[in-house]
């Protein structure tokens, strides 16, 4: 292969540098070390495992309801963003294939645009649905490096599948580097004034009349001198 002209080499270097910088901009927050994170054993006990109860236990995020409601329910309760973090919940948008959306838990940070996700019920057949998958590779393929479009590498296929739109990440209280949003405390209500019950004042009773003094009666006869 003949050598490229200097101008082409310089242009290619600039493009590569720009791609590297943009990739870094979409990387994990400072303080998060790359690598895999422990995945607790799921204790649900059911044969067919759905994504919601699995994500709730592994992430520690106390939200209930279908997967497509998690992003909205997290508002004001948990911090949200577009950067992956340990045990954060990746929320996918509802689509024709995912009518109720889907959620998975980040259990590995590999690179600026690659993570590992542990989730359940990610399949298309009886053999692949209702199962738990740990540390499944997921890559960011969004044009803005903001994790709004992702692809999963299913072990049954061995290759990355179709593109799925994502809403972002709901950050877990298990991650000490993430500040969890808390709703503002309710304003204290002013204390109700004490209720004073007016009772009628009884008039003072007149003093009791003195008891009559009993004069002893005698049959003695008065003698006159």
C-alpha atoms as an extended CHARMM CRD file, in Angstrom:
* protein
*
       225  EXT
         1         1  UNK       CA              0.0000000000        0.0000000000        0.0000000000  PROA      1               0.0000000000
         2         2  UNK       CA              1.5440000000        3.3570000000       -1.0130000000  PROA      2               0.0000000000
         3         3  UNK       CA              2.1670000000        5.8980000000        1.7550000000  PROA      3               0.0000000000
         4         4  UNK       CA             -0.5560000000        8.4930000000        2.3110000000  PROA      4               0.0000000000
         5         5  UNK       CA              0.1440000000       12.1750000000        1.6000000000  PROA      5               0.0000000000
         6         6  UNK       CA              1.1150000000       14.2830000000        4.5970000000  PROA      6               0.0000000000
         7         7  UNK       CA             -2.0950000000       16.2930000000        4.3260000000  PROA      7               0.0000000000
         8         8  UNK       CA             -4.1970000000       13.1280000000        4.5450000000  PROA      8               0.0000000000
         9         9  UNK       CA             -2.1870000000       11.8630000000        7.5090000000  PROA      9               0.0000000000
        10        10  UNK       CA             -2.6170000000       15.1780000000        9.3170000000  PROA      10              0.0000000000
        11        11  UNK       CA             -6.3640000000       15.2230000000        8.6330000000  PROA      11              0.0000000000
        12        12  UNK       CA             -6.6980000000       11.6670000000        9.8850000000  PROA      12              0.0000000000
        13        13  UNK       CA             -4.8200000000       12.5070000000       13.0580000000  PROA      13              0.0000000000
        14        14  UNK       CA             -7.1410000000       15.4420000000       13.7300000000  PROA      14              0.0000000000
        15        15  UNK       CA            -10.2150000000       13.2550000000       13.2320000000  PROA      15              0.0000000000
        16        16  UNK       CA             -8.8390000000       10.5830000000       15.5790000000  PROA      16              0.0000000000
        17        17  UNK       CA             -8.0190000000       13.1840000000       18.2120000000  PROA      17              0.0000000000
        18        18  UNK       CA            -11.5140000000       14.6370000000       17.9770000000  PROA      18              0.0000000000
        19        19  UNK       CA            -13.0710000000       11.1980000000       18.3520000000  PROA      19              0.0000000000
        20        20  UNK       CA            -10.9220000000       10.4610000000       21.3840000000  PROA      20              0.0000000000
        21        21  UNK       CA            -11.8900000000       13.7110000000       23.0730000000  PROA      21              0.0000000000
        22        22  UNK       CA            -15.5780000000       13.2040000000       22.3820000000  PROA      22              0.0000000000
        23        23  UNK       CA            -15.3810000000        9.6690000000       23.7270000000  PROA      23              0.0000000000
        24        24  UNK       CA            -13.7900000000       10.8970000000       26.9420000000  PROA      24              0.0000000000
        25        25  UNK       CA            -16.5960000000       13.4180000000       27.3240000000  PROA      25              0.0000000000
        26        26  UNK       CA            -19.0950000000       10.5730000000       27.5490000000  PROA      26              0.0000000000
        27        27  UNK       CA            -17.0650000000        8.4820000000       29.9890000000  PROA      27              0.0000000000
        28        28  UNK       CA            -17.8880000000        7.5720000000       33.5600000000  PROA      28              0.0000000000
        29        29  UNK       CA            -17.6620000000       10.0690000000       36.3730000000  PROA      29              0.0000000000
        30        30  UNK       CA            -14.3730000000       10.7160000000       38.1270000000  PROA      30              0.0000000000
        31        31  UNK       CA            -13.8250000000        8.2400000000       40.9400000000  PROA      31              0.0000000000
        32        32  UNK       CA            -15.3470000000        5.2200000000       39.2190000000  PROA      32              0.0000000000
        33        33  UNK       CA            -12.7590000000        2.5420000000       38.5880000000  PROA      33              0.0000000000
        34        34  UNK       CA            -13.0090000000        0.3990000000       35.4850000000  PROA      34              0.0000000000
        35        35  UNK       CA            -13.7830000000       -3.2350000000       36.0440000000  PROA      35              0.0000000000
        36        36  UNK       CA            -16.5760000000       -5.5620000000       37.0870000000  PROA      36              0.0000000000
        37        37  UNK       CA            -18.6080000000       -5.1120000000       40.2470000000  PROA      37              0.0000000000
        38        38  UNK       CA            -20.0430000000       -7.9170000000       42.4010000000  PROA      38              0.0000000000
        39        39  UNK       CA            -23.5310000000       -9.0610000000       41.4560000000  PROA      39              0.0000000000
        40        40  UNK       CA            -25.6040000000      -10.2860000000       44.4130000000  PROA      40              0.0000000000
        41        41  UNK       CA            -27.4950000000      -13.5340000000       43.9840000000  PROA      41              0.0000000000
        42        42  UNK       CA            -31.1100000000      -12.9070000000       43.0630000000  PROA      42              0.0000000000
        43        43  UNK       CA            -33.4030000000      -14.2180000000       45.7900000000  PROA      43              0.0000000000
        44        44  UNK       CA            -36.7670000000      -13.8100000000       44.0860000000  PROA      44              0.0000000000
        45        45  UNK       CA            -37.3150000000      -17.5220000000       43.6640000000  PROA      45              0.0000000000
        46        46  UNK       CA            -39.6160000000      -17.3690000000       40.6350000000  PROA      46              0.0000000000
        47        47  UNK       CA            -38.8380000000      -19.4930000000       37.5720000000  PROA      47              0.0000000000
        48        48  UNK       CA            -39.5280000000      -16.7130000000       35.0880000000  PROA      48              0.0000000000
        49        49  UNK       CA            -37.5890000000      -13.6300000000       36.1990000000  PROA      49              0.0000000000
        50        50  UNK       CA            -38.7580000000      -10.2180000000       35.0080000000  PROA      50              0.0000000000
        51        51  UNK       CA            -36.4340000000       -7.2680000000       34.6090000000  PROA      51              0.0000000000
        52        52  UNK       CA            -38.1270000000       -5.0450000000       37.2220000000  PROA      52              0.0000000000
        53        53  UNK       CA            -37.8210000000       -7.1340000000       40.4140000000  PROA      53              0.0000000000
        54        54  UNK       CA            -34.3220000000       -8.1740000000       39.4260000000  PROA      54              0.0000000000
        55        55  UNK       CA            -33.1520000000       -4.5880000000       38.8440000000  PROA      55              0.0000000000
        56        56  UNK       CA            -34.7840000000       -3.4230000000       42.0590000000  PROA      56              0.0000000000
        57        57  UNK       CA            -32.8920000000       -5.9590000000       44.1760000000  PROA      57              0.0000000000
        58        58  UNK       CA            -29.5040000000       -5.6260000000       42.4800000000  PROA      58              0.0000000000
        59        59  UNK       CA            -29.5070000000       -1.8160000000       42.2860000000  PROA      59              0.0000000000
        60        60  UNK       CA            -31.1290000000       -1.0370000000       45.6220000000  PROA      60              0.0000000000
        61        61  UNK       CA            -33.4420000000        1.4580000000       43.9140000000  PROA      61              0.0000000000
        62        62  UNK       CA            -36.8500000000        1.2130000000       45.5410000000  PROA      62              0.0000000000
        63        63  UNK       CA            -39.1740000000        1.8170000000       42.5880000000  PROA      63              0.0000000000
        64        64  UNK       CA            -42.1180000000       -0.3430000000       41.5640000000  PROA      64              0.0000000000
        65        65  UNK       CA            -44.1570000000       -0.5370000000       38.4050000000  PROA      65              0.0000000000
        66        66  UNK       CA            -43.3890000000       -1.3880000000       34.7900000000  PROA      66              0.0000000000
        67        67  UNK       CA            -39.9550000000       -0.6190000000       33.3960000000  PROA      67              0.0000000000
        68        68  UNK       CA            -41.2440000000        2.2430000000       31.2470000000  PROA      68              0.0000000000
        69        69  UNK       CA            -42.3550000000        4.1220000000       34.3950000000  PROA      69              0.0000000000
        70        70  UNK       CA            -39.0500000000        4.0100000000       36.2590000000  PROA      70              0.0000000000
        71        71  UNK       CA            -37.4850000000        7.0370000000       34.6040000000  PROA      71              0.0000000000
        72        72  UNK       CA            -40.4270000000        9.2600000000       35.4760000000  PROA      72              0.0000000000
        73        73  UNK       CA            -40.8120000000        7.8640000000       38.9730000000  PROA      73              0.0000000000
        74        74  UNK       CA            -37.1350000000        8.5050000000       39.7100000000  PROA      74              0.0000000000
        75        75  UNK       CA            -37.5690000000       12.2510000000       39.2130000000  PROA      75              0.0000000000
        76        76  UNK       CA            -37.1090000000       13.9760000000       42.5610000000  PROA      76              0.0000000000
        77        77  UNK       CA            -36.2370000000       10.7160000000       44.3030000000  PROA      77              0.0000000000
        78        78  UNK       CA            -32.9940000000        9.5900000000       42.6670000000  PROA      78              0.0000000000
        79        79  UNK       CA            -30.3270000000       11.3770000000       40.6680000000  PROA      79              0.0000000000
        80        80  UNK       CA            -30.4390000000       10.7720000000       36.9100000000  PROA      80              0.0000000000
        81        81  UNK       CA            -27.9420000000       11.3780000000       34.1240000000  PROA      81              0.0000000000
        82        82  UNK       CA            -26.3080000000       10.1670000000       30.9330000000  PROA      82              0.0000000000
        83        83  UNK       CA            -23.0940000000        8.7260000000       32.3700000000  PROA      83              0.0000000000
        84        84  UNK       CA            -22.8530000000        5.1190000000       33.5600000000  PROA      84              0.0000000000
        85        85  UNK       CA            -22.0230000000        4.4630000000       37.2020000000  PROA      85              0.0000000000
        86        86  UNK       CA            -21.8180000000        1.3450000000       39.3900000000  PROA      86              0.0000000000
        87        87  UNK       CA            -25.2340000000       -0.2130000000       40.0310000000  PROA      87              0.0000000000
        88        88  UNK       CA            -27.0390000000        2.5320000000       38.1340000000  PROA      88              0.0000000000
        89        89  UNK       CA            -30.1630000000        1.4310000000       36.2900000000  PROA      89              0.0000000000
        90        90  UNK       CA            -30.0490000000        1.8160000000       32.5100000000  PROA      90              0.0000000000
        91        91  UNK       CA            -33.5900000000        2.6380000000       31.3510000000  PROA      91              0.0000000000
        92        92  UNK       CA            -34.5960000000        1.8920000000       27.7580000000  PROA      92              0.0000000000
        93        93  UNK       CA            -37.3950000000        3.6900000000       25.9550000000  PROA      93              0.0000000000
        94        94  UNK       CA            -40.5540000000        1.7740000000       25.0880000000  PROA      94              0.0000000000
        95        95  UNK       CA            -40.5870000000        0.6470000000       21.4590000000  PROA      95              0.0000000000
        96        96  UNK       CA            -42.6710000000       -1.6500000000       19.3130000000  PROA      96              0.0000000000
        97        97  UNK       CA            -40.4810000000       -4.5330000000       20.4440000000  PROA      97              0.0000000000
        98        98  UNK       CA            -40.2500000000       -3.2830000000       24.0450000000  PROA      98              0.0000000000
        99        99  UNK       CA            -43.7910000000       -2.1540000000       24.7420000000  PROA      99              0.0000000000
       100       100  UNK       CA            -43.1020000000       -1.8000000000       28.4810000000  PROA      100             0.0000000000
       101       101  UNK       CA            -39.5060000000       -0.6480000000       28.1220000000  PROA      101             0.0000000000
       102       102  UNK       CA            -36.6310000000       -2.4460000000       29.8120000000  PROA      102             0.0000000000
       103       103  UNK       CA            -34.1900000000       -1.8210000000       32.6530000000  PROA      103             0.0000000000
       104       104  UNK       CA            -30.8140000000       -3.3060000000       33.5450000000  PROA      104             0.0000000000
       105       105  UNK       CA            -28.1610000000       -2.6470000000       36.1740000000  PROA      105             0.0000000000
       106       106  UNK       CA            -24.6400000000       -1.4340000000       35.3970000000  PROA      106             0.0000000000
       107       107  UNK       CA            -22.2390000000       -3.9540000000       36.9330000000  PROA      107             0.0000000000
       108       108  UNK       CA            -19.1000000000       -3.1480000000       34.9820000000  PROA      108             0.0000000000
       109       109  UNK       CA            -17.2610000000       -0.1600000000       33.4970000000  PROA      109             0.0000000000
       110       110  UNK       CA            -15.0080000000       -1.1810000000       30.6280000000  PROA      110             0.0000000000
       111       111  UNK       CA            -14.3740000000        1.9660000000       28.6160000000  PROA      111             0.0000000000
       112       112  UNK       CA            -15.8110000000        5.3650000000       27.7520000000  PROA      112             0.0000000000
       113       113  UNK       CA            -18.4460000000        3.7250000000       25.5570000000  PROA      113             0.0000000000
       114       114  UNK       CA            -18.6290000000        0.1790000000       26.8860000000  PROA      114             0.0000000000
       115       115  UNK       CA            -20.1680000000       -1.1890000000       30.0560000000  PROA      115             0.0000000000
       116       116  UNK       CA            -21.4440000000       -4.4440000000       31.4980000000  PROA      116             0.0000000000
       117       117  UNK       CA            -25.0910000000       -4.8230000000       32.4510000000  PROA      117             0.0000000000
       118       118  UNK       CA            -26.7970000000       -7.4510000000       34.5900000000  PROA      118             0.0000000000
       119       119  UNK       CA            -30.4960000000       -7.8510000000       33.8430000000  PROA      119             0.0000000000
       120       120  UNK       CA            -33.2930000000      -10.3610000000       33.3480000000  PROA      120             0.0000000000
       121       121  UNK       CA            -35.7440000000      -11.3790000000       30.6340000000  PROA      121             0.0000000000
       122       122  UNK       CA            -33.6530000000      -10.1990000000       27.6920000000  PROA      122             0.0000000000
       123       123  UNK       CA            -34.5120000000      -12.7150000000       25.0110000000  PROA      123             0.0000000000
       124       124  UNK       CA            -36.8190000000      -13.6860000000       22.1980000000  PROA      124             0.0000000000
       125       125  UNK       CA            -37.4750000000      -17.4150000000       22.7090000000  PROA      125             0.0000000000
       126       126  UNK       CA            -38.5810000000      -19.6400000000       25.5380000000  PROA      126             0.0000000000
       127       127  UNK       CA            -34.9640000000      -20.5790000000       26.1420000000  PROA      127             0.0000000000
       128       128  UNK       CA            -33.6970000000      -16.9990000000       26.3570000000  PROA      128             0.0000000000
       129       129  UNK       CA            -36.5870000000      -15.1270000000       28.0240000000  PROA      129             0.0000000000
       130       130  UNK       CA            -37.1620000000      -15.0660000000       31.7780000000  PROA      130             0.0000000000
       131       131  UNK       CA            -33.5040000000      -15.7060000000       32.5490000000  PROA      131             0.0000000000
       132       132  UNK       CA            -30.8740000000      -13.7090000000       34.4230000000  PROA      132             0.0000000000
       133       133  UNK       CA            -27.8370000000      -12.4600000000       32.4940000000  PROA      133             0.0000000000
       134       134  UNK       CA            -24.8530000000      -11.0520000000       34.3710000000  PROA      134             0.0000000000
       135       135  UNK       CA            -22.1720000000       -8.7480000000       32.9700000000  PROA      135             0.0000000000
       136       136  UNK       CA            -23.6510000000       -8.6270000000       29.4560000000  PROA      136             0.0000000000
       137       137  UNK       CA            -21.5850000000       -6.3160000000       27.1830000000  PROA      137             0.0000000000
       138       138  UNK       CA            -23.3390000000       -3.0780000000       26.1850000000  PROA      138             0.0000000000
       139       139  UNK       CA            -21.9210000000       -0.3320000000       23.9750000000  PROA      139             0.0000000000
       140       140  UNK       CA            -22.9340000000        3.2630000000       23.3520000000  PROA      140             0.0000000000
       141       141  UNK       CA            -23.6080000000        3.9430000000       19.6660000000  PROA      141             0.0000000000
       142       142  UNK       CA            -25.2310000000        7.3710000000       20.0190000000  PROA      142             0.0000000000
       143       143  UNK       CA            -23.9810000000       10.1950000000       17.8210000000  PROA      143             0.0000000000
       144       144  UNK       CA            -23.5070000000       12.4730000000       20.8380000000  PROA      144             0.0000000000
       145       145  UNK       CA            -21.7270000000        9.9320000000       23.0440000000  PROA      145             0.0000000000
       146       146  UNK       CA            -24.5110000000       10.3340000000       25.5940000000  PROA      146             0.0000000000
       147       147  UNK       CA            -25.7960000000        6.7640000000       25.8670000000  PROA      147             0.0000000000
       148       148  UNK       CA            -29.1130000000        7.5250000000       24.1920000000  PROA      148             0.0000000000
       149       149  UNK       CA            -28.6140000000        4.6010000000       21.7910000000  PROA      149             0.0000000000
       150       150  UNK       CA            -27.1710000000        1.2590000000       22.8950000000  PROA      150             0.0000000000
       151       151  UNK       CA            -26.5320000000       -2.2560000000       21.6450000000  PROA      151             0.0000000000
       152       152  UNK       CA            -26.3780000000       -5.4710000000       23.6720000000  PROA      152             0.0000000000
       153       153  UNK       CA            -24.1720000000       -8.4960000000       23.0290000000  PROA      153             0.0000000000
       154       154  UNK       CA            -26.3110000000      -11.5210000000       23.8230000000  PROA      154             0.0000000000
       155       155  UNK       CA            -24.3650000000      -14.6910000000       24.7060000000  PROA      155             0.0000000000
       156       156  UNK       CA            -26.7250000000      -16.8020000000       22.5850000000  PROA      156             0.0000000000
       157       157  UNK       CA            -25.7300000000      -14.7970000000       19.5050000000  PROA      157             0.0000000000
       158       158  UNK       CA            -22.1530000000      -13.8200000000       20.2500000000  PROA      158             0.0000000000
       159       159  UNK       CA            -22.5080000000      -10.4770000000       18.4790000000  PROA      159             0.0000000000
       160       160  UNK       CA            -24.0400000000       -7.0780000000       19.1590000000  PROA      160             0.0000000000
       161       161  UNK       CA            -27.7030000000       -6.8370000000       18.2350000000  PROA      161             0.0000000000
       162       162  UNK       CA            -30.0000000000       -4.0520000000       17.1040000000  PROA      162             0.0000000000
       163       163  UNK       CA            -29.9130000000       -0.4790000000       18.4020000000  PROA      163             0.0000000000
       164       164  UNK       CA            -32.2300000000        0.4070000000       21.2840000000  PROA      164             0.0000000000
       165       165  UNK       CA            -33.0290000000        3.9830000000       22.3590000000  PROA      165             0.0000000000
       166       166  UNK       CA            -32.2300000000        4.7440000000       26.0030000000  PROA      166             0.0000000000
       167       167  UNK       CA            -33.4370000000        7.4050000000       28.4200000000  PROA      167             0.0000000000
       168       168  UNK       CA            -30.3640000000        7.4200000000       30.6440000000  PROA      168             0.0000000000
       169       169  UNK       CA            -29.1770000000        6.1660000000       34.0150000000  PROA      169             0.0000000000
       170       170  UNK       CA            -30.8950000000        6.2230000000       37.3990000000  PROA      170             0.0000000000
       171       171  UNK       CA            -28.1510000000        6.3620000000       40.0010000000  PROA      171             0.0000000000
       172       172  UNK       CA            -28.1630000000        3.8760000000       42.8430000000  PROA      172             0.0000000000
       173       173  UNK       CA            -27.7210000000        4.5840000000       46.5620000000  PROA      173             0.0000000000
       174       174  UNK       CA            -25.1710000000        1.7400000000       46.5160000000  PROA      174             0.0000000000
       175       175  UNK       CA            -22.7150000000        4.0370000000       44.7100000000  PROA      175             0.0000000000
       176       176  UNK       CA            -20.9570000000        6.2890000000       47.2650000000  PROA      176             0.0000000000
       177       177  UNK       CA            -19.7690000000        8.6370000000       44.5140000000  PROA      177             0.0000000000
       178       178  UNK       CA            -23.2810000000        9.6070000000       43.4710000000  PROA      178             0.0000000000
       179       179  UNK       CA            -25.2720000000       12.1450000000       45.3820000000  PROA      179             0.0000000000
       180       180  UNK       CA            -28.8480000000       10.9930000000       45.6370000000  PROA      180             0.0000000000
       181       181  UNK       CA            -31.5030000000       13.6200000000       45.0660000000  PROA      181             0.0000000000
       182       182  UNK       CA            -33.9350000000       14.0060000000       47.9140000000  PROA      182             0.0000000000
       183       183  UNK       CA            -37.2570000000       15.7250000000       47.8780000000  PROA      183             0.0000000000
       184       184  UNK       CA            -37.3480000000       18.9700000000       49.8370000000  PROA      184             0.0000000000
       185       185  UNK       CA            -38.7200000000       18.4030000000       53.3350000000  PROA      185             0.0000000000
       186       186  UNK       CA            -42.2690000000       19.5930000000       53.9140000000  PROA      186             0.0000000000
       187       187  UNK       CA            -42.6570000000       22.9930000000       55.4960000000  PROA      187             0.0000000000
       188       188  UNK       CA            -43.5740000000       22.8330000000       59.1640000000  PROA      188             0.0000000000
       189       189  UNK       CA            -47.1750000000       23.7640000000       59.7790000000  PROA      189             0.0000000000
       190       190  UNK       CA            -47.8090000000       26.5620000000       62.2830000000  PROA      190             0.0000000000
       191       191  UNK       CA            -49.0240000000       25.2420000000       65.5810000000  PROA      191             0.0000000000
       192       192  UNK       CA            -52.7370000000       25.6790000000       66.0780000000  PROA      192             0.0000000000
       193       193  UNK       CA            -53.5980000000       28.1430000000       68.8700000000  PROA      193             0.0000000000
       194       194  UNK       CA            -54.6260000000       26.5200000000       72.1020000000  PROA      194             0.0000000000
       195       195  UNK       CA            -58.3730000000       26.2830000000       72.4040000000  PROA      195             0.0000000000
       196       196  UNK       CA            -59.6550000000       28.0670000000       75.4840000000  PROA      196             0.0000000000
       197       197  UNK       CA            -63.0050000000       26.8750000000       76.7300000000  PROA      197             0.0000000000
       198       198  UNK       CA            -64.8260000000       29.5160000000       78.7730000000  PROA      198             0.0000000000
       199       199  UNK       CA            -66.5880000000       28.0270000000       81.7250000000  PROA      199             0.0000000000
       200       200  UNK       CA            -69.3250000000       29.9430000000       83.6380000000  PROA      200             0.0000000000
       201       201  UNK       CA            -68.1660000000       31.2900000000       86.9690000000  PROA      201             0.0000000000
       202       202  UNK       CA            -70.3640000000       30.2040000000       89.7940000000  PROA      202             0.0000000000
       203       203  UNK       CA            -71.5070000000       32.9400000000       92.2060000000  PROA      203             0.0000000000
       204       204  UNK       CA            -70.0570000000       32.6570000000       95.6580000000  PROA      204             0.0000000000
       205       205  UNK       CA            -72.4820000000       31.0350000000       98.0600000000  PROA      205             0.0000000000
       206       206  UNK       CA            -73.6600000000       33.2900000000      100.9370000000  PROA      206             0.0000000000
       207       207  UNK       CA            -72.0950000000       32.5040000000      104.2680000000  PROA      207             0.0000000000
       208       208  UNK       CA            -74.0090000000       29.9640000000      106.1970000000  PROA      208             0.0000000000
       209       209  UNK       CA            -76.1430000000       31.2340000000      109.0920000000  PROA      209             0.0000000000
       210       210  UNK       CA            -74.7090000000       30.4030000000      112.4840000000  PROA      210             0.0000000000
       211       211  UNK       CA            -76.2260000000       27.4060000000      114.0550000000  PROA      211             0.0000000000
       212       212  UNK       CA            -78.7050000000       28.1870000000      116.8260000000  PROA      212             0.0000000000
       213       213  UNK       CA            -77.3420000000       27.8050000000      120.2920000000  PROA      213             0.0000000000
       214       214  UNK       CA            -79.3410000000       25.3600000000      122.3150000000  PROA      214             0.0000000000
       215       215  UNK       CA            -80.3940000000       26.7140000000      125.6520000000  PROA      215             0.0000000000
       216       216  UNK       CA            -80.7310000000       24.0080000000      128.2040000000  PROA      216             0.0000000000
       217       217  UNK       CA            -84.2260000000       23.7250000000      129.6400000000  PROA      217             0.0000000000
       218       218  UNK       CA            -84.5580000000       23.4060000000      133.3640000000  PROA      218             0.0000000000
       219       219  UNK       CA            -87.4890000000       22.8320000000      135.6620000000  PROA      219             0.0000000000
       220       220  UNK       CA            -85.9210000000       24.7480000000      138.5350000000  PROA      220             0.0000000000
       221       221  UNK       CA            -88.2340000000       27.2540000000      140.2690000000  PROA      221             0.0000000000
       222       222  UNK       CA            -86.9460000000       30.7580000000      140.7330000000  PROA      222             0.0000000000
       223       223  UNK       CA            -86.9650000000       31.9030000000      144.2750000000  PROA      223             0.0000000000
       224       224  UNK       CA            -87.6750000000       35.5240000000      145.0040000000  PROA      224             0.0000000000
       225       225  UNK       CA            -86.0150000000       37.0550000000      148.0560000000  PROA      225             0.0000000000
